[in-house]
Amino acid sequence: MNNSKFTTKFKNHFKNLNFYSMPASILFIVRKRLNLAFSYIFFFLILFYSFF
């Protein structure tokens, strides 16, 4: 019964949240990718030092 009101409220809240957290989410994704790249680099360095 009260479902449409709830969904519109939720959509507005989600829109505001999405608008405000867009740069934060982009930074978070970039940081995750950087962490992945650094972990690969450290992994290859450990392999390199274990071989030589």
N, CA, C and O atoms as a GROMACS GRO file, in nm:
protein
  208
    1MET      N    1   0.083  -0.120   0.000
    1MET     CA    2   0.000   0.000   0.000
    1MET      C    3   0.087   0.126   0.000
    1MET      O    4   0.068   0.217  -0.080
    2ASN      N    5   0.182   0.128   0.091
    2ASN     CA    6   0.269   0.244   0.105
    2ASN      C    7   0.398   0.224   0.026
    2ASN      O    8   0.499   0.290   0.052
    3ASN      N    9   0.393   0.134  -0.070
    3ASN     CA   10   0.515   0.094  -0.138
    3ASN      C   11   0.566   0.202  -0.233
    3ASN      O   12   0.687   0.225  -0.241
    4SER      N   13   0.475   0.269  -0.306
    4SER     CA   14   0.518   0.369  -0.404
    4SER      C   15   0.585   0.487  -0.334
    4SER      O   16   0.686   0.539  -0.382
    5LYS      N   17   0.530   0.528  -0.220
    5LYS     CA   18   0.590   0.638  -0.145
    5LYS      C   19   0.730   0.599  -0.099
    5LYS      O   20   0.824   0.679  -0.105
    6PHE      N   21   0.743   0.476  -0.053
    6PHE     CA   22   0.873   0.429  -0.006
    6PHE      C   23   0.974   0.425  -0.121
    6PHE      O   24   1.090   0.464  -0.104
    7THR      N   25   0.930   0.378  -0.238
    7THR     CA   26   1.024   0.366  -0.350
    7THR      C   27   1.068   0.504  -0.397
    7THR      O   28   1.185   0.523  -0.430
    8THR      N   29   0.976   0.601  -0.402
    8THR     CA   30   1.016   0.735  -0.446
    8THR      C   31   1.113   0.795  -0.346
    8THR      O   32   1.211   0.860  -0.385
    9LYS      N   33   1.087   0.776  -0.218
    9LYS     CA   34   1.178   0.826  -0.115
    9LYS      C   35   1.314   0.760  -0.129
    9LYS      O   36   1.418   0.826  -0.120
   10PHE      N   37   1.312   0.630  -0.151
   10PHE     CA   38   1.438   0.556  -0.166
   10PHE      C   39   1.513   0.601  -0.291
   10PHE      O   40   1.635   0.614  -0.288
   11LYS      N   41   1.439   0.624  -0.401
   11LYS     CA   42   1.503   0.669  -0.524
   11LYS      C   43   1.567   0.806  -0.507
   11LYS      O   44   1.678   0.829  -0.552
   12ASN      N   45   1.495   0.897  -0.440
   12ASN     CA   46   1.552   1.030  -0.416
   12ASN      C   47   1.676   1.019  -0.329
   12ASN      O   48   1.777   1.085  -0.356
   13HIS      N   49   1.669   0.938  -0.226
   13HIS     CA   50   1.784   0.920  -0.138
   13HIS      C   51   1.901   0.859  -0.215
   13HIS      O   52   2.016   0.902  -0.199
   14PHE      N   53   1.872   0.761  -0.299
   14PHE     CA   54   1.978   0.695  -0.376
   14PHE      C   55   2.039   0.792  -0.477
   14PHE      O   56   2.160   0.788  -0.502
   15LYS      N   57   1.954   0.878  -0.537
   15LYS     CA   58   2.004   0.976  -0.633
   15LYS      C   59   2.099   1.074  -0.564
   15LYS      O   60   2.206   1.104  -0.616
   16ASN      N   61   2.060   1.124  -0.446
   16ASN     CA   62   2.146   1.215  -0.371
   16ASN      C   63   2.274   1.144  -0.330
   16ASN      O   64   2.383   1.201  -0.341
   17LEU      N   65   2.262   1.021  -0.284
   17LEU     CA   66   2.378   0.944  -0.241
   17LEU      C   67   2.472   0.922  -0.359
   17LEU      O   68   2.594   0.936  -0.346
   18ASN      N   69   2.414   0.888  -0.475
   18ASN     CA   70   2.494   0.864  -0.593
   18ASN      C   71   2.564   0.991  -0.639
   18ASN      O   72   2.680   0.988  -0.680
   19PHE      N   73   2.491   1.104  -0.631
   19PHE     CA   74   2.548   1.231  -0.674
   19PHE      C   75   2.664   1.272  -0.584
   19PHE      O   76   2.766   1.321  -0.632
   20TYR      N   77   2.647   1.251  -0.455
   20TYR     CA   78   2.752   1.295  -0.362
   20TYR      C   79   2.867   1.195  -0.354
   20TYR      O   80   2.980   1.236  -0.328
   21SER      N   81   2.841   1.068  -0.376
   21SER     CA   82   2.947   0.968  -0.360
   21SER      C   83   3.012   0.931  -0.492
   21SER      O   84   3.093   0.838  -0.497
   22MET      N   85   2.979   1.002  -0.601
   22MET     CA   86   3.039   0.968  -0.730
   22MET      C   87   3.190   0.990  -0.730
   22MET      O   88   3.262   0.899  -0.772
   23PRO      N   89   3.242   1.107  -0.686
   23PRO     CA   90   3.389   1.121  -0.683
   23PRO      C   91   3.453   1.026  -0.584
   23PRO      O   92   3.562   0.974  -0.609
   24ALA      N   93   3.386   1.001  -0.473
   24ALA     CA   94   3.440   0.910  -0.373
   24ALA      C   95   3.448   0.768  -0.430
   24ALA      O   96   3.545   0.697  -0.406
   25SER      N   97   3.344   0.728  -0.504
   25SER     CA   98   3.346   0.593  -0.562
   25SER      C   99   3.453   0.583  -0.671
   25SER      O  100   3.519   0.479  -0.684
   26ILE      N  101   3.471   0.690  -0.749
   26ILE     CA  102   3.577   0.689  -0.851
   26ILE      C  103   3.714   0.678  -0.784
   26ILE      O  104   3.799   0.602  -0.828
   27LEU      N  105   3.733   0.755  -0.676
   27LEU     CA  106   3.859   0.747  -0.602
   27LEU      C  107   3.878   0.609  -0.543
   27LEU      O  108   3.989   0.555  -0.543
   28PHE      N  109   3.768   0.550  -0.493
   28PHE     CA  110   3.777   0.417  -0.434
   28PHE      C  111   3.817   0.313  -0.539
   28PHE      O  112   3.899   0.226  -0.512
   29ILE      N  113   3.757   0.323  -0.659
   29ILE     CA  114   3.790   0.228  -0.767
   29ILE      C  115   3.935   0.246  -0.810
   29ILE      O  116   4.006   0.148  -0.831
   30VAL      N  117   3.979   0.372  -0.822
   30VAL     CA  118   4.118   0.397  -0.862
   30VAL      C  119   4.213   0.343  -0.757
   30VAL      O  120   4.316   0.284  -0.789
   31ARG      N  121   4.177   0.364  -0.629
   31ARG     CA  122   4.263   0.315  -0.521
   31ARG      C  123   4.267   0.164  -0.520
   31ARG      O  124   4.372   0.104  -0.495
   32LYS      N  125   4.152   0.100  -0.548
   32LYS     CA  126   4.151  -0.047  -0.555
   32LYS      C  127   4.238  -0.096  -0.669
   32LYS      O  128   4.312  -0.194  -0.654
   33ARG      N  129   4.231  -0.029  -0.785
   33ARG     CA  130   4.314  -0.069  -0.899
   33ARG      C  131   4.462  -0.048  -0.867
   33ARG      O  132   4.545  -0.131  -0.902
   34LEU      N  133   4.494   0.064  -0.801
   34LEU     CA  134   4.633   0.090  -0.763
   34LEU      C  135   4.682  -0.015  -0.665
   34LEU      O  136   4.795  -0.062  -0.675
   35ASN      N  137   4.596  -0.052  -0.570
   35ASN     CA  138   4.635  -0.156  -0.475
   35ASN      C  139   4.659  -0.288  -0.547
   35ASN      O  140   4.752  -0.362  -0.514
   36LEU      N  141   4.575  -0.318  -0.646
   36LEU     CA  142   4.593  -0.440  -0.725
   36LEU      C  143   4.726  -0.436  -0.800
   36LEU      O  144   4.800  -0.534  -0.802
   37ALA      N  145   4.756  -0.321  -0.862
   37ALA     CA  146   4.881  -0.308  -0.936
   37ALA      C  147   5.001  -0.320  -0.843
   37ALA      O  148   5.099  -0.386  -0.876
   38PHE      N  149   4.993  -0.255  -0.726
   38PHE     CA  150   5.105  -0.263  -0.632
   38PHE      C  151   5.122  -0.405  -0.579
   38PHE      O  152   5.234  -0.450  -0.556
   39SER      N  153   5.011  -0.475  -0.559
   39SER     CA  154   5.023  -0.613  -0.511
   39SER      C  155   5.088  -0.700  -0.618
   39SER      O  156   5.169  -0.788  -0.587
   40TYR      N  157   5.053  -0.677  -0.746
   40TYR     CA  158   5.119  -0.752  -0.854
   40TYR      C  159   5.268  -0.720  -0.858
   40TYR      O  160   5.350  -0.810  -0.876
   41ILE      N  161   5.302  -0.592  -0.842
   41ILE     CA  162   5.444  -0.553  -0.846
   41ILE      C  163   5.520  -0.618  -0.732
   41ILE      O  164   5.630  -0.670  -0.751
   42PHE      N  165   5.460  -0.616  -0.611
   42PHE     CA  166   5.527  -0.680  -0.497
   42PHE      C  167   5.540  -0.830  -0.518
   42PHE      O  168   5.641  -0.890  -0.481
   43PHE      N  169   5.437  -0.890  -0.577
   43PHE     CA  170   5.441  -1.034  -0.604
   43PHE      C  171   5.555  -1.068  -0.700
   43PHE      O  172   5.629  -1.164  -0.678
   44PHE      N  173   5.568  -0.988  -0.808
   44PHE     CA  174   5.675  -1.014  -0.904
   44PHE      C  175   5.812  -0.986  -0.844
   44PHE      O  176   5.909  -1.055  -0.876
   45LEU      N  177   5.822  -0.884  -0.757
   45LEU     CA  178   5.950  -0.857  -0.690
   45LEU      C  179   5.989  -0.973  -0.600
   45LEU      O  180   6.106  -1.012  -0.595
   46ILE      N  181   5.891  -1.028  -0.528
   46ILE     CA  182   5.920  -1.142  -0.440
   46ILE      C  183   5.964  -1.263  -0.524
   46ILE      O  184   6.058  -1.333  -0.486
   47LEU      N  185   5.897  -1.286  -0.636
   47LEU     CA  186   5.939  -1.395  -0.725
   47LEU      C  187   6.080  -1.371  -0.778
   47LEU      O  188   6.162  -1.463  -0.782
   48PHE      N  189   6.106  -1.248  -0.819
   48PHE     CA  190   6.238  -1.213  -0.874
   48PHE      C  191   6.347  -1.235  -0.771
   48PHE      O  192   6.451  -1.293  -0.802
   49TYR      N  193   6.323  -1.188  -0.647
   49TYR     CA  194   6.425  -1.204  -0.543
   49TYR      C  195   6.437  -1.348  -0.496
   49TYR      O  196   6.543  -1.388  -0.448
   50SER      N  197   6.331  -1.425  -0.509
   50SER     CA  198   6.343  -1.566  -0.471
   50SER      C  199   6.422  -1.645  -0.576
   50SER      O  200   6.487  -1.744  -0.543
   51PHE      N  201   6.416  -1.601  -0.703
   51PHE     CA  202   6.493  -1.670  -0.806
   51PHE      C  203   6.640  -1.631  -0.803
   51PHE      O  204   6.726  -1.714  -0.828
   52PHE      N  205   6.669  -1.502  -0.771
   52PHE     CA  206   6.809  -1.455  -0.777
   52PHE      C  207   6.867  -1.422  -0.640
   52PHE      O  208   6.983  -1.382  -0.631
   0.00000   0.00000   0.00000
